[in-house]
Amino acid sequence: MIIAKDKIKAQDGMLHMKLPDEFKNKVVEVVVKIEGIEEKLMIDTIKIDTREWRFNREEIYGR
């Protein structure tokens, strides 16, 4: 596996990245990560109180 990593700014919604010659005629997987979006995500903001949850083991495992 060859990995090319680069930080670029998306101008007008387009990304342009020069790839090495080894990438020619190959299937390329692209992963896009956005910096600074972590503050806008609702990570660790939803809390569920499971202390009152009860489960019937016979129903779950079919015994």
N, C-alpha and C positions, 0 to 999 in steps of 0.2 A: 504494500500500500504506500502510495506517495501522497503526502499532504502538502498543500500550499496554503499558507495562512497569511492574511494581509488585512490591515485596517484601512478601509476606504470610506469616503463620505458619499452617500447616495445623492447625486445631483439630479434634480428633476425626476426622481423616482427610478433612475437607471443606475445600475452598477456596472463598472467596467474594470476588468482585472486581466492582466496579461498572465497567461499560463505557460508553464515550461513545455518544451517540445514533446516531452514524454506523454503529455495529456492529449496530443492530437489523435483523432479517431478513437477516442476512449469515451466510455460513459463516465460522466463526472457528477458526483453528488455535491450539492451546494447547501450549506447550512448558514443561515443568516442570524446573527445575534445583534441586538440593539443595546448599546451602552446607555445606562441611566434610566432604563425602564423599570428597574426593580422597585423604585419608590412608588410607581403608579400601580403596580400589581397588588392584589389583596392578599399577599402572603402573610400567614399567621394572624389574620384578622377575623376569621370565622372560627368560633369555638363551639363545640357540641358537647353538652353534658351527657355522658354515657353512664353515669353512676346508677341511674334508675332503670337501665335496660335489663331485661330478663329474656333468656332464650330457653327453649325447650330442646334439650339435647336429642331426645328421641325423634323429634320432628326434623331436626337438622340432619342427623345421621341415619335416619330411616330404620331404627331398631325397633 
